[in-house]
Amino acid sequence: MTRVPAIEITAAPALVEAVERWRRWLADERRASAHTLDAYDRDLAGFLAFLSEHLGGRPSLADLGALRITDFRSWLAKRAMDGLTPASRARAVSVVRGFFRHLDKEGLVHNPALAALRTPKQQRPAPRPLTVDQARATVEAVGELGATPWIGKRDRALIALLYGAGLRIGEALGLDRGALPSAGRGDAAIVITGKGDKQRVVPLLAVVRAAIADYLAACPYQLGDDGPLFVGARGGRLNASVIQARLRMLRGFLGLPANATPHALRHSFATHLLAAGGDLRTIQELLGHASLSTTQRYTEVDAESLLRVYHAAHPKARG
């Protein structure tokens, strides 16, 4: 059994012993790293230190079972006043919940009040799209990195699809050949099954259709409608890691930023549509977002680009 150093806490003896058993369980059964254990130590020690002050004495197992939702909220409020970020507070809540679950399994403490505590919301970072020129260069250059001509055409078709239709990489690689519109059909659209098995209809630009057709004509694997649209060198469904590695190579060749990933092409699709006058509701449908608030993040990116143009072009801003 792994020896776990004692955690420095102020608590009743039975609670100290329970903490040590929890830590040994994390180290031996959950195989938690030393870094993870240190982080958990700090969060739990901070919680118990707060209780010592909040309750006016060393907390006991009985005290933990008697805590009310207002006590937990007071702890979170104190963490916020101490300057902890929402992400740090969310992690602390997760640690405390995990500790209480362990105590419950041991039959030591049962406190349903903790279930009503809301995890602090973490502000999601704004999407980081490529510029129009960067996206265009990515589509045009990726085909040059293929080991064979047909693989180069495959990569170009896939990148064109990600940028031209705003697909997630998993959605694109999950497509079968039968998903493509038949020759002569006027809709020129595909049905995408996204998160939560939610389906949406996405139009395909002529340039995207042409790139896919060029790839299929060169592909040595002639599969049926139920075969994968994008295949690897051996004919199986293409793995996302292959195209991710391709874009990492391309970043070096073109001097692209570190955010030039397959998902950045989806961000670029939405941001460039918005900048060209696309409305949020339409972009929401094209991306398959369940909530409009998710799509509204792209307005932050567009506002940033407008400010950059303003400061670069306005005489007063320049002078």
Order of alpha helices (4+ residues) and beta strands (2+ residues): alpha-alpha-alpha-alpha-alpha-alpha-alpha-alpha-beta-beta-alpha-alpha-alpha-alpha-alpha-alpha-alpha
